[in-house]
Amino acid sequence: MHLIKLSAAYDGSSSGHDGLSGLLSIVDLSGSHFTARRVGSIQSTSANETDYATLRPYEAWLQQEILGGRGAVKAGLIDINTTFDVQETAALLLNASHGIGPDLGGTGLNGPSDFPTPSLGVTGYYRPRDGWAVQIGVFDGVAGNPAHRSEFFTLKLNGALLVGQVEKRFGDTARVEFGAWTYTGTFTSLDHFDAVGTARRTGGNGGAFALIEGRLLPKPGDKDGGLNGWARAGFANGDLNQVQNYLGGGLVYTGPFEGRDKDEVGVAIARAGIGNGGRYVGGQLGRSIGHSETSIEATYRYAVNEVFNLQPDLQYVIEPRGDRNIKNVLVIGLRFAITYTRQ
């Protein structure tokens, strides 16, 4: 599979528009059915994987600082995971659950406003004092076109996804965040039906998440090196979503060997808890569904130079999709990453 992204960023301070910034990006995706066909798991083995090919706009937004730089308002096509539920230390890992948690990332008719289909949104933040940040966002309740997900561009507002988050940073050492979200629209229940057997539609599609991450062990003589860790937990309405709760975490060490200060090695675990609705649907399909799916991952990013990285990766998936009759799966991967930036 491949992901090619071309981005152009704007900084208004260089042209007399202090506090104004913007971003425009497009993506080309090859599409892949690897996780669905070869692994069968809920949690995608790669955060860059989609099951369809497309070329489309990705993000397109403008942001203006306000309140003397303590706040800002952003509007346009926005990836929710660049602002909310960001697991910074976990960015090394390939499994999608270490990007946006599956308790949020698996919601909506076509996912929330995140990869590969950001939607229209308005977000804002306010920093009442050093180290503290309060963020809110309103996004289109249906990202893209669920019936034709590879469309180049779709603009059709349908309800809203509301999200809020509070973050506390302890210098460069640690950070803690708490967030909550809800959809304004109604959704089809997975396990509740009316008298004639029609699935009920109901509201209440919401949830919350919490994250803690930070430096555990500094590397002597290297301010950027050392051991960092994180832990994240979240929950969602299990009557409307397959994943009802999530617990994940891991460790990342930067500069593991002498002379390899940019290399990173990491291990992580991601447990997606399956709700009553997901187990009911599986039972209707003749499957024996347990309470969770767990992915264990180990990876190493080798920084060849400032542009090119090689990253071998191992993942072991226990009870994919929670199905007790599916064998555990070992996934072996290799990511090639080329990043070029010019001002």
Contacts in CASP RR format, 6 or more apart in sequence:
PFRMAT RR
TARGET T0000
AUTHOR 0000-0000-0000
METHOD contacts of the structure
MODEL  1
MHLIKLSAAYDGSSSGHDGLSGLLSIVDLSGSHFTARRVGSIQSTSANET
DYATLRPYEAWLQQEILGGRGAVKAGLIDINTTFDVQETAALLLNASHGI
GPDLGGTGLNGPSDFPTPSLGVTGYYRPRDGWAVQIGVFDGVAGNPAHRS
EFFTLKLNGALLVGQVEKRFGDTARVEFGAWTYTGTFTSLDHFDAVGTAR
RTGGNGGAFALIEGRLLPKPGDKDGGLNGWARAGFANGDLNQVQNYLGGG
LVYTGPFEGRDKDEVGVAIARAGIGNGGRYVGGQLGRSIGHSETSIEATY
RYAVNEVFNLQPDLQYVIEPRGDRNIKNVLVIGLRFAITYTRQ
1 29 0 8 1.000
1 30 0 8 1.000
1 31 0 8 1.000
1 32 0 8 1.000
1 34 0 8 1.000
1 46 0 8 1.000
1 48 0 8 1.000
1 49 0 8 1.000
2 28 0 8 1.000
2 29 0 8 1.000
2 30 0 8 1.000
3 27 0 8 1.000
3 28 0 8 1.000
3 29 0 8 1.000
3 30 0 8 1.000
3 48 0 8 1.000
4 27 0 8 1.000
4 28 0 8 1.000
4 29 0 8 1.000
5 25 0 8 1.000
5 26 0 8 1.000
5 27 0 8 1.000
5 28 0 8 1.000
5 58 0 8 1.000
6 25 0 8 1.000
6 26 0 8 1.000
7 23 0 8 1.000
7 24 0 8 1.000
7 25 0 8 1.000
7 58 0 8 1.000
7 59 0 8 1.000
8 23 0 8 1.000
8 24 0 8 1.000
8 25 0 8 1.000
9 21 0 8 1.000
9 22 0 8 1.000
9 23 0 8 1.000
10 20 0 8 1.000
10 21 0 8 1.000
10 22 0 8 1.000
10 23 0 8 1.000
10 24 0 8 1.000
11 21 0 8 1.000
12 18 0 8 1.000
12 19 0 8 1.000
12 20 0 8 1.000
12 21 0 8 1.000
13 19 0 8 1.000
13 20 0 8 1.000
18 65 0 8 1.000
19 64 0 8 1.000
19 65 0 8 1.000
19 69 0 8 1.000
19 72 0 8 1.000
20 62 0 8 1.000
20 63 0 8 1.000
20 64 0 8 1.000
20 65 0 8 1.000
21 62 0 8 1.000
21 63 0 8 1.000
22 61 0 8 1.000
22 62 0 8 1.000
22 63 0 8 1.000
23 59 0 8 1.000
23 60 0 8 1.000
23 61 0 8 1.000
24 57 0 8 1.000
24 59 0 8 1.000
24 60 0 8 1.000
25 57 0 8 1.000
25 58 0 8 1.000
25 59 0 8 1.000
25 60 0 8 1.000
26 55 0 8 1.000
26 56 0 8 1.000
26 57 0 8 1.000
26 58 0 8 1.000
27 54 0 8 1.000
27 55 0 8 1.000
27 56 0 8 1.000
27 58 0 8 1.000
27 116 0 8 1.000
28 54 0 8 1.000
28 55 0 8 1.000
29 48 0 8 1.000
29 50 0 8 1.000
29 52 0 8 1.000
29 53 0 8 1.000
29 54 0 8 1.000
29 55 0 8 1.000
29 116 0 8 1.000
30 53 0 8 1.000
31 49 0 8 1.000
31 50 0 8 1.000
31 51 0 8 1.000
31 52 0 8 1.000
31 53 0 8 1.000
31 54 0 8 1.000
32 46 0 8 1.000
32 49 0 8 1.000
32 50 0 8 1.000
32 51 0 8 1.000
33 51 0 8 1.000
34 45 0 8 1.000
34 46 0 8 1.000
34 49 0 8 1.000
35 41 0 8 1.000
35 44 0 8 1.000
35 45 0 8 1.000
35 46 0 8 1.000
35 49 0 8 1.000
36 51 0 8 1.000
38 329 0 8 1.000
38 331 0 8 1.000
39 45 0 8 1.000
39 317 0 8 1.000
39 320 0 8 1.000
39 329 0 8 1.000
39 331 0 8 1.000
40 320 0 8 1.000
40 321 0 8 1.000
40 326 0 8 1.000
40 329 0 8 1.000
41 293 0 8 1.000
41 295 0 8 1.000
41 317 0 8 1.000
41 320 0 8 1.000
41 321 0 8 1.000
41 329 0 8 1.000
42 102 0 8 1.000
42 242 0 8 1.000
42 243 0 8 1.000
42 272 0 8 1.000
42 274 0 8 1.000
42 293 0 8 1.000
42 320 0 8 1.000
42 321 0 8 1.000
42 322 0 8 1.000
43 95 0 8 1.000
43 96 0 8 1.000
43 97 0 8 1.000
43 102 0 8 1.000
43 270 0 8 1.000
43 272 0 8 1.000
43 293 0 8 1.000
43 295 0 8 1.000
43 317 0 8 1.000
44 95 0 8 1.000
44 96 0 8 1.000
45 94 0 8 1.000
45 95 0 8 1.000
45 96 0 8 1.000
45 295 0 8 1.000
45 315 0 8 1.000
45 317 0 8 1.000
45 331 0 8 1.000
46 94 0 8 1.000
46 95 0 8 1.000
46 96 0 8 1.000
46 335 0 8 1.000
47 94 0 8 1.000
47 95 0 8 1.000
47 96 0 8 1.000
47 98 0 8 1.000
47 99 0 8 1.000
47 115 0 8 1.000
48 115 0 8 1.000
49 96 0 8 1.000
50 116 0 8 1.000
52 149 0 8 1.000
52 150 0 8 1.000
53 150 0 8 1.000
54 116 0 8 1.000
54 149 0 8 1.000
54 150 0 8 1.000
54 151 0 8 1.000
54 152 0 8 1.000
55 152 0 8 1.000
56 116 0 8 1.000
56 117 0 8 1.000
56 150 0 8 1.000
56 151 0 8 1.000
56 152 0 8 1.000
56 153 0 8 1.000
57 77 0 8 1.000
57 152 0 8 1.000
57 153 0 8 1.000
58 77 0 8 1.000
58 79 0 8 1.000
58 116 0 8 1.000
58 118 0 8 1.000
59 77 0 8 1.000
59 78 0 8 1.000
59 79 0 8 1.000
59 82 0 8 1.000
59 118 0 8 1.000
60 76 0 8 1.000
60 77 0 8 1.000
61 74 0 8 1.000
61 75 0 8 1.000
61 76 0 8 1.000
61 77 0 8 1.000
61 78 0 8 1.000
62 74 0 8 1.000
62 75 0 8 1.000
62 76 0 8 1.000
63 72 0 8 1.000
63 73 0 8 1.000
63 74 0 8 1.000
63 75 0 8 1.000
64 72 0 8 1.000
64 73 0 8 1.000
64 74 0 8 1.000
65 71 0 8 1.000
65 72 0 8 1.000
66 72 0 8 1.000
66 73 0 8 1.000
67 126 0 8 1.000
70 126 0 8 1.000
70 127 0 8 1.000
70 128 0 8 1.000
71 124 0 8 1.000
71 125 0 8 1.000
71 126 0 8 1.000
71 127 0 8 1.000
72 124 0 8 1.000
72 125 0 8 1.000
73 122 0 8 1.000
73 123 0 8 1.000
73 124 0 8 1.000
74 83 0 8 1.000
74 122 0 8 1.000
74 123 0 8 1.000
74 124 0 8 1.000
75 121 0 8 1.000
75 122 0 8 1.000
75 123 0 8 1.000
76 120 0 8 1.000
76 121 0 8 1.000
76 122 0 8 1.000
77 118 0 8 1.000
77 119 0 8 1.000
77 120 0 8 1.000
77 121 0 8 1.000
78 113 0 8 1.000
78 118 0 8 1.000
78 119 0 8 1.000
78 120 0 8 1.000
78 121 0 8 1.000
78 123 0 8 1.000
78 139 0 8 1.000
79 113 0 8 1.000
79 114 0 8 1.000
79 115 0 8 1.000
79 118 0 8 1.000
80 100 0 8 1.000
80 112 0 8 1.000
80 113 0 8 1.000
80 114 0 8 1.000
80 118 0 8 1.000
80 139 0 8 1.000
80 161 0 8 1.000
80 163 0 8 1.000
81 99 0 8 1.000
81 100 0 8 1.000
81 114 0 8 1.000
81 115 0 8 1.000
83 123 0 8 1.000
83 125 0 8 1.000
83 135 0 8 1.000
83 137 0 8 1.000
83 165 0 8 1.000
84 135 0 8 1.000
84 137 0 8 1.000
84 163 0 8 1.000
84 164 0 8 1.000
84 165 0 8 1.000
84 179 0 8 1.000
84 181 0 8 1.000
85 99 0 8 1.000
85 100 0 8 1.000
85 101 0 8 1.000
85 104 0 8 1.000
85 165 0 8 1.000
85 179 0 8 1.000
85 209 0 8 1.000
85 211 0 8 1.000
86 99 0 8 1.000
87 98 0 8 1.000
87 99 0 8 1.000
87 101 0 8 1.000
87 211 0 8 1.000
87 213 0 8 1.000
87 230 0 8 1.000
87 232 0 8 1.000
88 175 0 8 1.000
88 213 0 8 1.000
88 230 0 8 1.000
89 213 0 8 1.000
89 214 0 8 1.000
89 228 0 8 1.000
89 229 0 8 1.000
89 230 0 8 1.000
89 250 0 8 1.000
89 252 0 8 1.000
90 98 0 8 1.000
90 99 0 8 1.000
90 213 0 8 1.000
90 230 0 8 1.000
90 232 0 8 1.000
90 249 0 8 1.000
90 250 0 8 1.000
90 252 0 8 1.000
90 268 0 8 1.000
91 98 0 8 1.000
91 99 0 8 1.000
92 252 0 8 1.000
92 264 0 8 1.000
92 266 0 8 1.000
92 299 0 8 1.000
92 301 0 8 1.000
93 266 0 8 1.000
93 268 0 8 1.000
93 297 0 8 1.000
93 299 0 8 1.000
94 297 0 8 1.000
94 299 0 8 1.000
94 311 0 8 1.000
94 313 0 8 1.000
94 315 0 8 1.000
94 333 0 8 1.000
94 335 0 8 1.000
95 268 0 8 1.000
95 270 0 8 1.000
95 295 0 8 1.000
95 297 0 8 1.000
95 315 0 8 1.000
96 102 0 8 1.000
97 246 0 8 1.000
97 248 0 8 1.000
97 270 0 8 1.000
97 272 0 8 1.000
97 295 0 8 1.000
98 248 0 8 1.000
98 249 0 8 1.000
98 268 0 8 1.000
98 270 0 8 1.000
98 297 0 8 1.000
100 112 0 8 1.000
100 114 0 8 1.000
101 209 0 8 1.000
101 232 0 8 1.000
101 234 0 8 1.000
101 246 0 8 1.000
102 243 0 8 1.000
102 246 0 8 1.000
102 270 0 8 1.000
102 272 0 8 1.000
103 207 0 8 1.000
103 209 0 8 1.000
103 234 0 8 1.000
103 235 0 8 1.000
103 236 0 8 1.000
103 241 0 8 1.000
103 243 0 8 1.000
103 244 0 8 1.000
103 245 0 8 1.000
103 246 0 8 1.000
103 272 0 8 1.000
104 112 0 8 1.000
104 181 0 8 1.000
104 207 0 8 1.000
104 209 0 8 1.000
104 234 0 8 1.000
104 236 0 8 1.000
105 111 0 8 1.000
105 112 0 8 1.000
105 114 0 8 1.000
106 112 0 8 1.000
106 241 0 8 1.000
106 242 0 8 1.000
106 243 0 8 1.000
107 183 0 8 1.000
107 205 0 8 1.000
107 206 0 8 1.000
107 236 0 8 1.000
107 240 0 8 1.000
107 241 0 8 1.000
108 141 0 8 1.000
108 142 0 8 1.000
108 143 0 8 1.000
108 161 0 8 1.000
108 183 0 8 1.000
108 187 0 8 1.000
108 205 0 8 1.000
109 142 0 8 1.000
109 143 0 8 1.000
109 146 0 8 1.000
110 117 0 8 1.000
110 142 0 8 1.000
110 143 0 8 1.000
110 144 0 8 1.000
110 145 0 8 1.000
110 146 0 8 1.000
110 149 0 8 1.000
111 117 0 8 1.000
111 143 0 8 1.000
112 139 0 8 1.000
112 141 0 8 1.000
112 143 0 8 1.000
112 161 0 8 1.000
112 181 0 8 1.000
113 119 0 8 1.000
113 120 0 8 1.000
113 121 0 8 1.000
113 139 0 8 1.000
113 140 0 8 1.000
113 141 0 8 1.000
113 143 0 8 1.000
113 161 0 8 1.000
114 143 0 8 1.000
117 143 0 8 1.000
117 144 0 8 1.000
117 149 0 8 1.000
118 143 0 8 1.000
119 139 0 8 1.000
119 140 0 8 1.000
119 141 0 8 1.000
119 142 0 8 1.000
119 143 0 8 1.000
119 144 0 8 1.000
120 139 0 8 1.000
120 140 0 8 1.000
120 155 0 8 1.000
120 157 0 8 1.000
121 137 0 8 1.000
121 138 0 8 1.000
121 139 0 8 1.000
121 140 0 8 1.000
122 137 0 8 1.000
122 138 0 8 1.000
123 135 0 8 1.000
123 136 0 8 1.000
123 137 0 8 1.000
123 138 0 8 1.000
124 135 0 8 1.000
124 136 0 8 1.000
124 137 0 8 1.000
125 133 0 8 1.000
125 134 0 8 1.000
125 135 0 8 1.000
125 136 0 8 1.000
126 133 0 8 1.000
126 134 0 8 1.000
126 135 0 8 1.000
127 133 0 8 1.000
127 134 0 8 1.000
128 134 0 8 1.000
131 167 0 8 1.000
131 168 0 8 1.000
131 169 0 8 1.000
131 170 0 8 1.000
131 171 0 8 1.000
132 166 0 8 1.000
132 167 0 8 1.000
132 168 0 8 1.000
132 169 0 8 1.000
133 166 0 8 1.000
133 167 0 8 1.000
133 169 0 8 1.000
134 165 0 8 1.000
134 166 0 8 1.000
134 167 0 8 1.000
135 164 0 8 1.000
135 165 0 8 1.000
135 166 0 8 1.000
135 167 0 8 1.000
136 162 0 8 1.000
136 163 0 8 1.000
136 164 0 8 1.000
136 165 0 8 1.000
137 162 0 8 1.000
137 163 0 8 1.000
137 164 0 8 1.000
138 160 0 8 1.000
138 161 0 8 1.000
138 162 0 8 1.000
139 160 0 8 1.000
139 161 0 8 1.000
139 163 0 8 1.000
140 157 0 8 1.000
140 158 0 8 1.000
140 159 0 8 1.000
140 160 0 8 1.000
140 161 0 8 1.000
141 157 0 8 1.000
141 158 0 8 1.000
141 159 0 8 1.000
141 160 0 8 1.000
141 161 0 8 1.000
141 183 0 8 1.000
141 184 0 8 1.000
141 185 0 8 1.000
142 156 0 8 1.000
142 158 0 8 1.000
142 159 0 8 1.000
144 151 0 8 1.000
144 154 0 8 1.000
144 156 0 8 1.000
145 151 0 8 1.000
145 154 0 8 1.000
145 156 0 8 1.000
148 154 0 8 1.000
159 183 0 8 1.000
159 184 0 8 1.000
159 185 0 8 1.000
160 183 0 8 1.000
160 184 0 8 1.000
160 185 0 8 1.000
161 181 0 8 1.000
161 182 0 8 1.000
161 183 0 8 1.000
161 184 0 8 1.000
162 181 0 8 1.000
162 182 0 8 1.000
162 183 0 8 1.000
162 184 0 8 1.000
163 179 0 8 1.000
163 180 0 8 1.000
163 181 0 8 1.000
164 179 0 8 1.000
164 180 0 8 1.000
164 181 0 8 1.000
165 177 0 8 1.000
165 178 0 8 1.000
165 179 0 8 1.000
165 180 0 8 1.000
166 177 0 8 1.000
166 178 0 8 1.000
166 179 0 8 1.000
167 175 0 8 1.000
167 176 0 8 1.000
167 177 0 8 1.000
168 175 0 8 1.000
168 176 0 8 1.000
168 177 0 8 1.000
169 175 0 8 1.000
172 215 0 8 1.000
173 214 0 8 1.000
173 215 0 8 1.000
174 212 0 8 1.000
174 213 0 8 1.000
174 214 0 8 1.000
174 215 0 8 1.000
175 211 0 8 1.000
175 212 0 8 1.000
175 213 0 8 1.000
175 214 0 8 1.000
176 210 0 8 1.000
176 211 0 8 1.000
176 212 0 8 1.000
177 210 0 8 1.000
177 211 0 8 1.000
178 208 0 8 1.000
178 209 0 8 1.000
178 210 0 8 1.000
179 208 0 8 1.000
179 209 0 8 1.000
179 210 0 8 1.000
180 206 0 8 1.000
180 207 0 8 1.000
180 208 0 8 1.000
180 209 0 8 1.000
181 206 0 8 1.000
181 207 0 8 1.000
181 208 0 8 1.000
182 204 0 8 1.000
182 205 0 8 1.000
182 206 0 8 1.000
182 207 0 8 1.000
183 203 0 8 1.000
183 204 0 8 1.000
183 205 0 8 1.000
183 206 0 8 1.000
185 203 0 8 1.000
185 205 0 8 1.000
186 201 0 8 1.000
186 202 0 8 1.000
186 203 0 8 1.000
187 201 0 8 1.000
187 202 0 8 1.000
187 203 0 8 1.000
187 205 0 8 1.000
187 240 0 8 1.000
188 199 0 8 1.000
188 200 0 8 1.000
188 201 0 8 1.000
188 240 0 8 1.000
189 199 0 8 1.000
189 200 0 8 1.000
189 201 0 8 1.000
189 202 0 8 1.000
189 239 0 8 1.000
189 240 0 8 1.000
189 277 0 8 1.000
190 199 0 8 1.000
190 238 0 8 1.000
190 239 0 8 1.000
190 240 0 8 1.000
190 241 0 8 1.000
190 242 0 8 1.000
190 276 0 8 1.000
190 277 0 8 1.000
190 278 0 8 1.000
190 280 0 8 1.000
190 281 0 8 1.000
191 239 0 8 1.000
191 276 0 8 1.000
191 277 0 8 1.000
191 278 0 8 1.000
191 280 0 8 1.000
191 281 0 8 1.000
192 199 0 8 1.000
192 200 0 8 1.000
192 202 0 8 1.000
192 239 0 8 1.000
193 199 0 8 1.000
193 200 0 8 1.000
194 200 0 8 1.000
202 239 0 8 1.000
202 240 0 8 1.000
203 240 0 8 1.000
204 237 0 8 1.000
204 240 0 8 1.000
205 236 0 8 1.000
205 237 0 8 1.000
205 240 0 8 1.000
205 241 0 8 1.000
206 236 0 8 1.000
206 237 0 8 1.000
207 234 0 8 1.000
207 235 0 8 1.000
207 236 0 8 1.000
207 237 0 8 1.000
208 234 0 8 1.000
208 235 0 8 1.000
209 232 0 8 1.000
209 233 0 8 1.000
209 234 0 8 1.000
209 235 0 8 1.000
209 246 0 8 1.000
210 232 0 8 1.000
210 233 0 8 1.000
210 234 0 8 1.000
211 230 0 8 1.000
211 231 0 8 1.000
211 232 0 8 1.000
212 230 0 8 1.000
212 231 0 8 1.000
212 232 0 8 1.000
213 228 0 8 1.000
213 229 0 8 1.000
213 230 0 8 1.000
213 231 0 8 1.000
214 228 0 8 1.000
214 229 0 8 1.000
214 230 0 8 1.000
215 226 0 8 1.000
215 227 0 8 1.000
215 228 0 8 1.000
216 227 0 8 1.000
216 228 0 8 1.000
216 229 0 8 1.000
216 251 0 8 1.000
217 226 0 8 1.000
217 227 0 8 1.000
218 225 0 8 1.000
218 226 0 8 1.000
219 225 0 8 1.000
219 226 0 8 1.000
219 227 0 8 1.000
219 254 0 8 1.000
219 255 0 8 1.000
222 255 0 8 1.000
222 261 0 8 1.000
224 254 0 8 1.000
224 261 0 8 1.000
225 253 0 8 1.000
225 254 0 8 1.000
225 255 0 8 1.000
225 261 0 8 1.000
226 253 0 8 1.000
226 254 0 8 1.000
226 255 0 8 1.000
227 251 0 8 1.000
227 252 0 8 1.000
227 253 0 8 1.000
228 251 0 8 1.000
228 252 0 8 1.000
228 253 0 8 1.000
228 254 0 8 1.000
229 249 0 8 1.000
229 250 0 8 1.000
229 251 0 8 1.000
229 252 0 8 1.000
230 249 0 8 1.000
230 250 0 8 1.000
231 247 0 8 1.000
231 248 0 8 1.000
231 249 0 8 1.000
231 250 0 8 1.000
232 246 0 8 1.000
232 247 0 8 1.000
232 248 0 8 1.000
232 249 0 8 1.000
233 245 0 8 1.000
233 246 0 8 1.000
233 247 0 8 1.000
233 248 0 8 1.000
234 245 0 8 1.000
234 246 0 8 1.000
234 247 0 8 1.000
235 244 0 8 1.000
235 245 0 8 1.000
235 246 0 8 1.000
236 243 0 8 1.000
236 244 0 8 1.000
236 245 0 8 1.000
237 244 0 8 1.000
238 244 0 8 1.000
238 275 0 8 1.000
238 276 0 8 1.000
238 277 0 8 1.000
238 278 0 8 1.000
239 276 0 8 1.000
239 277 0 8 1.000
241 275 0 8 1.000
242 274 0 8 1.000
242 275 0 8 1.000
242 277 0 8 1.000
242 278 0 8 1.000
242 281 0 8 1.000
243 272 0 8 1.000
243 273 0 8 1.000
243 274 0 8 1.000
243 275 0 8 1.000
244 273 0 8 1.000
244 274 0 8 1.000
244 275 0 8 1.000
244 276 0 8 1.000
245 273 0 8 1.000
245 275 0 8 1.000
246 270 0 8 1.000
246 271 0 8 1.000
246 272 0 8 1.000
246 273 0 8 1.000
247 271 0 8 1.000
248 268 0 8 1.000
248 269 0 8 1.000
248 270 0 8 1.000
248 271 0 8 1.000
249 268 0 8 1.000
249 269 0 8 1.000
249 270 0 8 1.000
250 266 0 8 1.000
250 267 0 8 1.000
250 268 0 8 1.000
250 269 0 8 1.000
251 266 0 8 1.000
251 267 0 8 1.000
251 268 0 8 1.000
252 264 0 8 1.000
252 265 0 8 1.000
252 266 0 8 1.000
253 264 0 8 1.000
253 265 0 8 1.000
253 266 0 8 1.000
254 261 0 8 1.000
254 262 0 8 1.000
254 263 0 8 1.000
254 264 0 8 1.000
255 261 0 8 1.000
255 262 0 8 1.000
255 263 0 8 1.000
255 264 0 8 1.000
256 263 0 8 1.000
256 264 0 8 1.000
256 265 0 8 1.000
257 263 0 8 1.000
260 302 0 8 1.000
260 303 0 8 1.000
262 303 0 8 1.000
263 300 0 8 1.000
263 301 0 8 1.000
263 302 0 8 1.000
263 303 0 8 1.000
264 300 0 8 1.000
264 301 0 8 1.000
265 298 0 8 1.000
265 299 0 8 1.000
265 300 0 8 1.000
265 301 0 8 1.000
266 297 0 8 1.000
266 298 0 8 1.000
266 299 0 8 1.000
266 300 0 8 1.000
267 296 0 8 1.000
267 297 0 8 1.000
267 298 0 8 1.000
267 299 0 8 1.000
268 296 0 8 1.000
268 297 0 8 1.000
269 294 0 8 1.000
269 295 0 8 1.000
269 296 0 8 1.000
269 297 0 8 1.000
270 294 0 8 1.000
270 295 0 8 1.000
270 297 0 8 1.000
271 292 0 8 1.000
271 293 0 8 1.000
271 294 0 8 1.000
271 295 0 8 1.000
272 292 0 8 1.000
272 293 0 8 1.000
272 294 0 8 1.000
273 291 0 8 1.000
273 292 0 8 1.000
273 293 0 8 1.000
274 289 0 8 1.000
274 290 0 8 1.000
274 291 0 8 1.000
274 292 0 8 1.000
274 293 0 8 1.000
274 321 0 8 1.000
274 322 0 8 1.000
275 291 0 8 1.000
278 289 0 8 1.000
279 289 0 8 1.000
279 290 0 8 1.000
279 291 0 8 1.000
282 289 0 8 1.000
282 323 0 8 1.000
283 289 0 8 1.000
287 321 0 8 1.000
287 323 0 8 1.000
287 325 0 8 1.000
288 323 0 8 1.000
288 324 0 8 1.000
288 325 0 8 1.000
289 321 0 8 1.000
289 322 0 8 1.000
289 323 0 8 1.000
289 324 0 8 1.000
290 319 0 8 1.000
290 322 0 8 1.000
290 323 0 8 1.000
290 324 0 8 1.000
291 322 0 8 1.000
292 319 0 8 1.000
292 322 0 8 1.000
293 317 0 8 1.000
293 318 0 8 1.000
293 319 0 8 1.000
293 320 0 8 1.000
293 321 0 8 1.000
293 322 0 8 1.000
294 317 0 8 1.000
294 318 0 8 1.000
294 319 0 8 1.000
295 315 0 8 1.000
295 316 0 8 1.000
295 317 0 8 1.000
295 318 0 8 1.000
296 315 0 8 1.000
296 316 0 8 1.000
296 318 0 8 1.000
297 313 0 8 1.000
297 314 0 8 1.000
297 315 0 8 1.000
297 316 0 8 1.000
298 313 0 8 1.000
298 314 0 8 1.000
299 311 0 8 1.000
299 312 0 8 1.000
299 313 0 8 1.000
299 314 0 8 1.000
300 311 0 8 1.000
300 312 0 8 1.000
301 309 0 8 1.000
301 310 0 8 1.000
301 311 0 8 1.000
302 309 0 8 1.000
302 310 0 8 1.000
302 311 0 8 1.000
303 309 0 8 1.000
304 310 0 8 1.000
307 338 0 8 1.000
307 339 0 8 1.000
307 340 0 8 1.000
308 336 0 8 1.000
308 337 0 8 1.000
308 338 0 8 1.000
309 335 0 8 1.000
309 336 0 8 1.000
309 337 0 8 1.000
309 338 0 8 1.000
309 339 0 8 1.000
310 334 0 8 1.000
310 335 0 8 1.000
310 336 0 8 1.000
311 334 0 8 1.000
311 335 0 8 1.000
311 336 0 8 1.000
311 337 0 8 1.000
312 332 0 8 1.000
312 333 0 8 1.000
312 334 0 8 1.000
313 331 0 8 1.000
313 332 0 8 1.000
313 333 0 8 1.000
313 334 0 8 1.000
313 335 0 8 1.000
314 330 0 8 1.000
314 331 0 8 1.000
314 332 0 8 1.000
314 333 0 8 1.000
315 330 0 8 1.000
315 331 0 8 1.000
316 328 0 8 1.000
316 329 0 8 1.000
316 330 0 8 1.000
316 331 0 8 1.000
317 328 0 8 1.000
317 329 0 8 1.000
317 330 0 8 1.000
317 331 0 8 1.000
318 328 0 8 1.000
319 326 0 8 1.000
319 328 0 8 1.000
320 326 0 8 1.000
320 328 0 8 1.000
320 329 0 8 1.000
END
